[in-house]
Amino acid sequence: MDRVDKINNSWLGFHKDIKHLTLILRKNLFFVDIVEKVINRYVSRATSRSSASAQVQQAVSTYYFKLPYVGSYTRETQKKLRKLVQRYCTNMEIKLAFSSFKIGSMFSVKDPIPLDLRSRVVYKFTRARCNACYIGKTSRHLSTRVREHLSRDRNSHIFQHLQQSQACPCLADKPVTCFSILDCAPNKLQVLLKEARHIKWENPTLNKQLKHVDLTLSF
């Protein structure tokens, strides 16, 4: 009976195996009354045990927590937490899991990239003197694109604005102060989408759409 109970995880399988076991015992000349008596007694005990364990599981709630492992302090913390729970929370059980402690989780081990050397970014040009504003994107270093806006790229709206506006002279002193990074992305497509989103939100005065990129949705 105990073996039949352990190898089945459902009452249907248990019932079929019990019928098969009863048939074998009858063929071996076991008394039917004794067989049924033993089966009924085992089933009643198993039912009472399962109901009692279900009540215990409902009464006690289990919570899992993750803590960094820092040597002997970790074990002391575990003991103190268990004592506090046993003393003040009788219907709660906690289980702790410990993870390895890494220096990188406290602070970055790499030097941050300077803003003018960051790539695949959406940037913003602002000029408080004339309220000019432009939003663009670049996959190269930001400093490279800034130099093009200020000196070489004659098709640039920023270059044309600086040449035509009398209230906004050339930015030869500190040009980078007028540029700021709005967003970044891991690839060119996401940079394009984020640029369009920021242009839609802020509606910059110097942005003029001359062309668009064809995007194909794949399913």
C-alpha positions, 0 to 999 in steps of 0.5 A: 500500500505504501509503495502504491501511494508513493509511485502515484501522483494522482488519485486515479492512478492510485485507484487503478493500482489498488484494484490491480493489487486487490486482484493479485491478493485474491488470486493468492488466496488472501481474505477479501475482508482483511484486504479491504480493511487494510486498504480502508485503514491506509486510505483514511490515515493518508487522507488525514495526514494530507489534510493536516499538512495542508492546514499547516501550509496555509497557516505558515507563510514562507518568504524568500530573501536574497542577501550578499555573502560577506563571511561570518557576518552573513551567518550571524545575520541569518541567526538573528533574523530567524530568532526574530521571526520565531519570536514575533512572527509565529505564522511566517517562515523565512528562507535565505539565499546568499549570493557572492559579493562583487566589487562591481556591484558597489561601483563601476570599475570602468572609467566613464566615457566623456560626453564628447566621445560618446557615439550613437546618441541623440543630441540637442543644440540650444542657444539662449541668446536667439532661442535657437534649438536643434535636435539631431543624431549621430553614430560617431563621436559627438565631438566629430559631429559638433565640429562638422556643424560649426565649420565644415557641413554647409548643409547643416541647419546649425551652420546656416543659422550661425552664418545668417543670424546676427544675434548668434555669433560663431561659437569659437570659444566654447562650442560644446556647452551648447550641445547636450545628449538627450538619449542613446541607443545600441544601434542605428535604427533605435537612434533614428526612432529616438531622434524622431520621438524627441523632435516630436516632443520638443518641436525644435525651431531649426529642424526641417525634414528634408527626407525620411527613412523607409522602415519595413515591418517584419512579422 
